[in-house]
């Protein structure tokens, strides 16, 4: 498939922290492929943002921070994940570990953003 420049998201114009998170076992969207594509784009275009990316082996399509998942589904989030995604049934500990790590990464990025904003 050929992508033309006008079809590409101009991620290099983002001013701040660009946090890209995905999982190899995302069966609804090829997250890992697109994260790699965005990483390459950042190498090819001048930018001022700080790119942070991580591609987990397991995490399913719902690579939400654990705290967000618990907010969205306060009861039965683990059961929902196992019902919705085969990878969550096969690798529940790994998927949960991914969500916990994402939770920390997002908290760190928000704290850094707040610190930069406060320091001017």
Backbone as CSV, one residue per row, in Angstrom:
resi,resn,N_x,N_y,N_z,CA_x,CA_y,CA_z,C_x,C_y,C_z
1,UNK,0.842,-1.174,0.000,0.000,0.000,0.000,0.889,1.240,0.000
2,UNK,0.581,2.162,-0.843,1.335,3.408,-0.938,0.602,4.477,-0.141
3,UNK,1.325,5.125,0.755,0.765,6.244,1.500,1.378,7.527,0.973
4,UNK,0.539,8.482,0.688,0.991,9.768,0.206,1.149,10.723,1.379
5,UNK,2.029,11.685,1.226,2.335,12.617,2.307,1.068,13.263,2.876
6,UNK,0.130,13.635,2.039,-1.088,14.288,2.540,-1.949,13.343,3.383
7,UNK,-1.682,12.033,3.330,-2.425,11.069,4.137,-1.769,10.801,5.492
8,UNK,-0.532,11.248,5.645,0.222,10.980,6.860,-0.115,12.000,7.945
9,UNK,-0.175,11.546,9.169,-0.368,12.447,10.300,0.959,13.149,10.549
10,UNK,0.940,14.442,10.633,2.161,15.233,10.804,2.587,15.233,12.277
11,UNK,2.984,14.083,12.763,3.331,13.954,14.186,4.546,14.791,14.561
12,UNK,5.379,15.119,13.583,6.570,15.914,13.883,6.214,17.341,14.291
13,UNK,4.973,17.749,14.094,4.539,19.093,14.480,4.065,19.154,15.937
14,UNK,4.025,18.019,16.593,3.622,17.981,17.998,4.714,18.625,18.827
15,UNK,4.333,19.532,19.688,5.293,20.222,20.544,5.098,19.724,21.965
16,UNK,5.949,18.821,22.381,5.835,18.254,23.718,6.290,16.812,23.711
17,UNK,5.680,16.028,24.547,6.016,14.613,24.646,5.056,13.827,23.763
18,UNK,5.590,12.995,22.911,4.783,12.110,22.078,4.975,10.701,22.623
19,UNK,3.950,10.165,23.210,3.993,8.854,23.851,3.189,7.882,22.994
20,UNK,3.892,6.953,22.344,3.255,5.951,21.487,3.319,4.606,22.188
21,UNK,2.172,3.982,22.368,2.099,2.721,23.103,1.249,1.739,22.324
22,UNK,1.731,0.512,22.203,0.975,-0.514,21.500,1.452,-1.900,21.892
23,UNK,0.790,-2.891,21.318,1.125,-4.285,21.608,1.182,-5.086,20.314
24,UNK,2.113,-6.004,20.272,2.259,-6.890,19.121,1.014,-7.745,18.912
25,UNK,0.328,-8.087,19.997,-0.829,-8.984,19.876,-2.157,-8.245,19.677
26,UNK,-2.095,-6.995,19.245,-3.302,-6.232,18.912,-3.867,-6.802,17.609
27,UNK,-5.009,-7.458,17.692,-5.599,-8.103,16.518,-6.582,-7.194,15.773
28,UNK,-6.896,-6.036,16.332,-7.842,-5.132,15.686,-7.151,-4.073,14.831
29,UNK,-5.901,-3.793,15.133,-5.154,-2.760,14.406,-3.686,-3.127,14.530
30,UNK,-2.909,-2.985,13.492,-1.494,-3.353,13.540,-0.699,-2.237,14.213
31,UNK,-0.930,-2.104,15.496,-0.348,-1.027,16.285,1.165,-0.961,16.157
32,UNK,1.821,-2.109,16.308,3.283,-2.140,16.272,3.813,-1.600,14.944
33,UNK,3.178,-1.986,13.864,3.595,-1.523,12.533,3.508,-0.002,12.434
34,UNK,2.414,0.565,12.914,2.212,1.997,12.792,3.091,2.786,13.754
35,UNK,3.370,2.231,14.906,4.304,2.892,15.817,5.690,2.931,15.176
36,UNK,6.086,1.823,14.579,7.389,1.793,13.896,7.418,2.801,12.735
37,UNK,6.314,2.925,12.045,6.223,3.885,10.940,6.347,5.323,11.463
38,UNK,5.688,5.610,12.583,5.778,6.955,13.158,7.189,7.232,13.676
39,UNK,7.822,6.229,14.260,9.201,6.377,14.721,10.115,6.725,13.539
40,UNK,9.936,6.041,12.436,10.722,6.319,11.231,10.458,7.733,10.724
41,UNK,9.203,8.134,10.751,8.853,9.489,10.300,9.590,10.531,11.137
42,UNK,9.696,10.293,12.424,10.389,11.244,13.296,11.876,11.320,12.950
43,UNK,12.455,10.233,12.479,13.858,10.246,12.059,14.043,11.054,10.775
44,UNK,13.021,11.079,9.947,13.114,11.703,8.629,12.695,13.168,8.603
45,UNK,12.030,13.641,9.644,11.527,15.010,9.669,12.052,15.737,10.910
46,UNK,12.426,16.990,10.754,12.849,17.751,11.940,11.660,17.916,12.890
47,UNK,11.955,17.847,14.172,10.886,17.972,15.168,11.467,18.484,16.470
48,UNK,10.588,18.985,17.321,11.023,19.467,18.628,10.447,18.628,19.762
49,UNK,9.609,17.692,19.441,8.998,16.898,20.506,9.936,15.783,20.958
50,UNK,9.654,15.292,22.147,10.401,14.159,22.661,9.549,12.922,22.421
51,UNK,10.088,11.990,21.666,9.370,10.763,21.333,9.695,9.692,22.355
52,UNK,8.657,9.111,22.902,8.798,7.945,23.773,7.833,6.904,23.224
53,UNK,8.355,5.741,22.946,7.483,4.706,22.411,7.814,3.374,23.067
54,UNK,6.818,2.531,23.128,7.017,1.174,23.638,6.024,0.258,22.930
55,UNK,6.535,-0.878,22.526,5.694,-1.906,21.918,5.828,-3.145,22.789
56,UNK,4.737,-3.507,23.406,4.716,-4.672,24.297,4.406,-5.930,23.489
57,UNK,4.895,-7.035,23.956,4.566,-8.302,23.296,3.098,-8.645,23.533
58,UNK,2.649,-8.453,24.765,1.258,-8.770,25.126,0.588,-7.547,25.739
59,UNK,-0.654,-7.339,25.354,-1.407,-6.215,25.885,-2.770,-6.077,25.240
60,UNK,-3.007,-6.753,24.139,-4.249,-6.720,23.361,-4.462,-5.335,22.750
61,UNK,-5.614,-5.143,22.172,-5.965,-3.859,21.582,-6.192,-2.814,22.671
62,UNK,-6.616,-3.252,23.842,-6.901,-2.343,24.952,-5.650,-2.122,25.786
63,UNK,-4.685,-1.412,25.242,-3.478,-1.096,25.991,-3.711,0.193,26.785
64,UNK,-4.682,0.122,27.664,-4.991,1.248,28.539,-4.174,1.110,29.821
65,UNK,-3.918,2.231,30.490,-3.352,2.123,31.825,-4.317,1.328,32.715
66,UNK,-3.781,0.562,33.618,-4.613,-0.265,34.501,-5.639,0.586,35.241
67,UNK,-5.234,1.759,35.725,-6.168,2.611,36.472,-7.320,3.084,35.582
68,UNK,-7.050,3.347,34.318,-8.106,3.771,33.406,-9.081,2.633,33.140
69,UNK,-8.551,1.432,32.956,-9.415,0.281,32.728,-10.323,0.059,33.928
70,UNK,-9.767,0.211,35.132,-10.567,0.037,36.357,-11.627,1.135,36.484
71,UNK,-11.329,2.325,35.973,-12.313,3.416,35.997,-13.440,3.132,35.009
72,UNK,-13.060,2.657,33.813,-14.065,2.380,32.783,-14.916,1.167,33.138
73,UNK,-14.274,0.152,33.708,-14.962,-1.090,34.075,-14.620,-1.441,35.517
74,UNK,-15.254,-0.754,36.480,-14.884,-0.967,37.881,-15.112,-2.400,38.367
75,UNK,-16.053,-3.087,37.755,-16.325,-4.475,38.131,-16.180,-5.342,36.884
76,UNK,-15.365,-6.362,36.979,-15.277,-7.332,35.899,-14.354,-6.982,34.764
77,UNK,-13.421,-6.058,34.977,-12.530,-5.678,33.872,-11.672,-6.854,33.417
78,UNK,-11.194,-7.658,34.364,-10.393,-8.827,34.015,-11.187,-9.840,33.212
79,UNK,-12.428,-10.058,33.617,-13.298,-10.997,32.905,-13.602,-10.474,31.504
80,UNK,-13.902,-9.183,31.409,-14.173,-8.588,30.095,-12.996,-8.781,29.150
81,UNK,-11.794,-8.483,29.640,-10.599,-8.602,28.795,-10.434,-10.033,28.303
82,UNK,-10.649,-10.993,29.174,-10.498,-12.398,28.782,-11.567,-12.824,27.784
83,UNK,-12.758,-12.275,27.926,-13.834,-12.595,26.980,-13.617,-11.911,25.628
84,UNK,-13.091,-10.706,25.666,-12.958,-9.912,24.443,-11.731,-10.287,23.613
85,UNK,-10.664,-10.705,24.267,-9.404,-10.905,23.548,-8.757,-12.233,23.913
86,UNK,-8.472,-13.017,22.899,-7.830,-14.307,23.090,-6.473,-14.149,23.781
87,UNK,-5.732,-13.133,23.419,-4.414,-12.910,24.021,-4.531,-12.687,25.524
88,UNK,-5.612,-12.037,25.961,-5.810,-11.811,27.393,-6.118,-13.122,28.114
89,UNK,-6.743,-14.064,27.411,-6.989,-15.391,28.007,-5.691,-16.171,28.101
90,UNK,-4.881,-16.093,27.056,-3.639,-16.870,27.013,-2.524,-16.262,27.869
91,UNK,-2.513,-14.943,28.008,-1.421,-14.253,28.706,-1.962,-13.206,29.685
92,UNK,-2.801,-13.608,30.641,-3.412,-12.605,31.530,-2.392,-11.859,32.394
93,UNK,-1.394,-12.546,32.894,-0.393,-11.883,33.748,0.426,-10.880,32.949
94,UNK,0.803,-11.266,31.741,1.590,-10.376,30.898,0.784,-9.143,30.490
95,UNK,-0.483,-9.344,30.159,-1.344,-8.222,29.770,-1.543,-7.261,30.941
96,UNK,-1.749,-7.806,32.128,-1.908,-6.953,33.311,-0.609,-6.210,33.604
97,UNK,0.503,-6.891,33.482,1.805,-6.255,33.688,2.008,-5.108,32.701
98,UNK,1.590,-5.320,31.463,1.656,-4.268,30.443,0.838,-3.065,30.880
99,UNK,-0.401,-3.297,31.313,-1.274,-2.189,31.730,-0.687,-1.436,32.920
100,UNK,-0.088,-2.164,33.860,0.532,-1.509,35.019,1.726,-0.653,34.584
101,UNK,2.523,-1.166,33.661,3.667,-0.404,33.157,3.199,0.838,32.411
102,UNK,2.158,0.687,31.614,1.599,1.835,30.883,1.112,2.883,31.873
103,UNK,0.457,2.427,32.932,-0.024,3.338,33.970,1.129,4.209,34.476
104,UNK,2.265,3.596,34.777,3.412,4.343,35.290,3.992,5.275,34.231
105,UNK,4.077,4.803,32.984,4.611,5.642,31.904,3.746,6.884,31.685
106,UNK,2.436,6.703,31.705,1.532,7.838,31.498,1.635,8.802,32.677
107,UNK,1.672,8.270,33.880,1.819,9.142,35.062,3.113,9.955,34.977
108,UNK,4.203,9.296,34.586,5.485,9.985,34.455,5.427,11.076,33.388
109,UNK,4.813,10.776,32.250,4.705,11.760,31.160,3.864,12.959,31.595
110,UNK,2.768,12.702,32.293,1.911,13.803,32.764,2.654,14.637,33.803
111,UNK,3.369,13.983,34.711,4.133,14.712,35.731,5.205,15.582,35.071
112,UNK,5.882,15.045,34.058,6.899,15.821,33.344,6.266,17.005,32.634
113,UNK,5.124,16.774,31.991,4.422,17.850,31.298,4.023,18.954,32.277
114,UNK,3.484,18.566,33.427,3.079,19.554,34.446,4.294,20.332,34.955
115,UNK,5.398,19.642,35.134,6.615,20.282,35.611,7.120,21.295,34.592
116,UNK,7.137,20.930,33.316,7.572,21.848,32.261,6.655,23.060,32.175
117,UNK,5.377,22.818,32.310,4.378,23.885,32.219,4.573,24.860,33.389
118,UNK,4.811,24.311,34.570,4.982,25.120,35.762,6.284,25.919,35.693
119,UNK,7.354,25.295,35.167,8.661,25.939,35.110,8.781,26.917,33.941
120,UNK,7.810,26.830,33.049,7.712,27.820,31.993,8.520,27.577,30.810
